[in-house]
Amino acid sequence: MNAQSSVQPKLRVRGATKVYSTGSGDLLAIDRCSLDVAPGEIVSIVGPSGCGKTTLLWSMSGLHGLTAGEVLLDGKPVKGPNPEISMVFQEANLLPWRNLDANINFPFEIKGTKPDRVWIDELLQMVGLEGFGARFPRELSGGMRQRAALVRALSFKPSVLLMDEPFGALDSFTREEMNRLVEQIWLDRPTTIVLITHSIEEAIFMSDRVVVMSARPGRVANIYPVPFPRPRSLDIMATKEVFDLTNAIKREIVGDQKSRFSTPSAPVFQAAK
Ligand SMILES: Nc1ncnc2c1ncn2[C@@H]1O[C@H](COP(=O)(O)OP(=O)(O)OP(=O)(O)O)[C@@H](O)[C@H]1O
């Protein structure tokens, strides 16, 4: 799917600017970021540490407000938590005293709504966790806990899934397994996904487009289309085209950081006018 097509964007970020008030003054985290994500598209956001990736993603979720700019879901402003938007974080955040089933049910209990058990069982099967409902988080591996977090996030049937470095704490083998799993689920049930990652390889494997942000204050520096066919096999990932794209993105990020380090840095910024 291509965001440049005439289809209305699922998610539209317009001039997103966020200033945090800190003990040493205002800090401009992101500055006039704009991005359209098409329905059913997977977009990754990469950039130097501290460039504002999480700030941008949380703004998309409605979990925190913007100083200026707006986020639109299907053309309507996102002004707070939205049932259409789910999140997955680096930590699975499962409640240790509840078993897997009870963890997945927990958000429904809070909301006072009834979970769709058929859908949840289907998800558990897709991620290979069927039959593990009675297990407690301590009895699950890191990868299994993240798979459970994925099921919990998808259990609401969101139309947008926001993932904040979801596999960053996993070993590289499990991480690749999770990448393939998310792609499989997405191929089966297309959802609009925005993913933050520190791994350019992961970004390329997962995405239709990779957004590169500049060092803080974060701006959209460049957007790279990823034209490789799906499902993305290890063979595709080993091609020269992927190697060249990886290097181009890496060079852009490293180059940006180098130019920052070679000029005196000012940690506190004024908000963009
Ligand atoms: N609640 C907050 N209050 C003050 N400053 C904040 C707050 N949250 C983030 N920041 C600052 O805003 C900037 C952007 O942070 P953010 O976490 O969005 O970046 P990031 O690109 O996700 O970082 P990383 O890649 O290291 O996870 C950083 O300088 C950070 O210290």
The ligand as a MOL file (V3000), in Angstrom:
LIG
                    3D

  0  0  0     0  0            999 V3000
M  V30 BEGIN CTAB
M  V30 COUNTS 31 33 0 0 0
M  V30 BEGIN ATOM
M  V30 1 N 8.2440 13.5130 29.9440 0
M  V30 2 C 9.3320 14.1320 29.5270 0
M  V30 3 N 9.7510 15.2720 30.1380 0
M  V30 4 C 10.8480 15.9270 29.7200 0
M  V30 5 N 11.6210 15.5360 28.6740 0
M  V30 6 C 11.2420 14.4220 28.0330 0
M  V30 7 C 10.1000 13.6640 28.4280 0
M  V30 8 N 9.9940 12.5880 27.6000 0
M  V30 9 C 11.0240 12.6770 26.7290 0
M  V30 10 N 11.7670 13.7560 26.9870 0
M  V30 11 C 12.9460 14.2060 26.2460 0
M  V30 12 O 12.5280 14.4070 24.9000 0
M  V30 13 C 13.5380 13.9590 23.9980 0
M  V30 14 C 12.9520 12.9090 23.0860 0
M  V30 15 O 12.6760 11.7410 23.8690 0
M  V30 16 P 12.0490 10.4210 23.2320 0
M  V30 17 O 11.9750 9.4110 24.3060 0
M  V30 18 O 10.8090 10.7860 22.5290 0
M  V30 19 O 13.1770 10.0400 22.1660 0
M  V30 20 P 13.4820 8.6380 21.4590 0
M  V30 21 O 13.9530 8.9580 20.1030 0
M  V30 22 O 12.3100 7.7400 21.5880 0
M  V30 23 O 14.6720 8.1090 22.3690 0
M  V30 24 P 15.3200 6.6300 22.4380 0
M  V30 25 O 15.6470 6.2390 21.0360 0
M  V30 26 O 16.5500 6.8320 23.2580 0
M  V30 27 O 14.3000 5.7490 23.0850 0
M  V30 28 C 14.6820 13.4590 24.8590 0
M  V30 29 O 15.6360 14.4920 24.9880 0
M  V30 30 C 14.0400 13.1620 26.1880 0
M  V30 31 O 14.9480 13.3280 27.2440 0
M  V30 END ATOM
M  V30 BEGIN BOND
M  V30 1 1 1 2
M  V30 2 1 2 3
M  V30 3 2 2 7
M  V30 4 2 3 4
M  V30 5 1 4 5
M  V30 6 2 5 6
M  V30 7 1 6 7
M  V30 8 1 6 10
M  V30 9 1 7 8
M  V30 10 2 8 9
M  V30 11 1 9 10
M  V30 12 1 10 11
M  V30 13 1 11 12
M  V30 14 1 11 30
M  V30 15 1 12 13
M  V30 16 1 13 14
M  V30 17 1 13 28
M  V30 18 1 14 15
M  V30 19 1 15 16
M  V30 20 2 16 17
M  V30 21 1 16 18
M  V30 22 1 16 19
M  V30 23 1 19 20
M  V30 24 2 20 21
M  V30 25 1 20 22
M  V30 26 1 20 23
M  V30 27 1 23 24
M  V30 28 2 24 25
M  V30 29 1 24 26
M  V30 30 1 24 27
M  V30 31 1 28 29
M  V30 32 1 28 30
M  V30 33 1 30 31
M  V30 END BOND
M  V30 END CTAB
M  END
